[in-house]
């Protein structure tokens, strides 16, 4: 299967631009979609390859860089503290919602 990989940027609700890689099968679609979330090292080549493998299986896979333009340690602290205190109202969650909106 032929896969198309695109470097993309799209707006987040936090008034900044998110970056990512959209991997999808060739053609018009529609395709089932999913968001590929990176680990602590950010949007690495390995995460991009994960998106590529999903696209080879017929999915539109968007690997987003949730750390883009921010301090990684601060991002991890805010996300983990938000989970600890059961809060879904923090930038990480807003960025993921923006990613889903863009993929849709």
N, C-alpha and C positions, 0 to 999 in steps of 0.2 A: 504494500500500500504506500502511495506517495503521501508524505507528510509535509505540511507547510509550517515553518517556524517564523514567527514575527516578534521582534522587539517592540513593545508597546508602552505607552504612558496613558494614564487616565486619571481623572480627578477623584480625590477622596473627599469625604465630608469634612475633613479637618483642614480644608483649604490648602492642600499640598498635592503634588502630583505623585502618584504611585507608578512604579516601573515593574515590568514583568515580561514574561515570554509566553506567547500564545502558540500552542502547537495544536494543529488540527489536520484532519484528513483533507486531501484535495477534493474540491467540489463545493456545491452550494449548501449542502446540509438540508435540513437542520441535523445537528449532531447532539447526542447527549453530552452534557458538560460537567466538568468538575474543577475544583480549585486545588492546586497542589501547594501545600503549606510547607515552607522550609523549616529546618531545625535551627539550632543556635548559630550556625555558620552563615546563615543568610542564603541568598539566591546563588548557589554554586553551580558548577557544571553538572554535578551529580543530580541536583534537583531539576535542572533543565532536561537532562536525559530521562528522568522519571516522566516528565510531561510528554516528551517525545514517545516514550513507550505507550502511554495511554492513547496518544493520537494514532499510533500504529494499530491499536485495538479498536479504533473507530470513535474515540471521544475527542471533544474539544477540551483541551487541558490548559488552564491558565495558571502558570507558576508566578506568583506575585512576590516582590521583595518588600516585606513588611518593615525592614530596617532602613530602607532608602532614605538618605539624608538625615538620619538620626543616630544617636549613640546607642549601640547594641546593648550595652549593660543597662542603660536607663530603660530601654524598651522591654527587656526581659523582666526587670524589676516591676515595672508598671503592670505588665501582663500577669505575672505571677501573683502580685498583691491583689489585683482585681479578681483573680480566680479565688484567692484565699478568702476574700471578703464577699464573695458571691456577687460581684458587680459585673454587669454586662455593659456598663456605660463608660467605656474607656476607648482610647484611640485605636488600639489593636482590633477591637470588635467592630468599630466604625469602618476601619480600613477593609476588613473582611467583607462587610456588607457592601461597600463600594465595589469590591472585586466581584462579588456575586452579581451585582447590578450590571456591571460592565460585561460580564460573561453572558448574561441573559440577553 
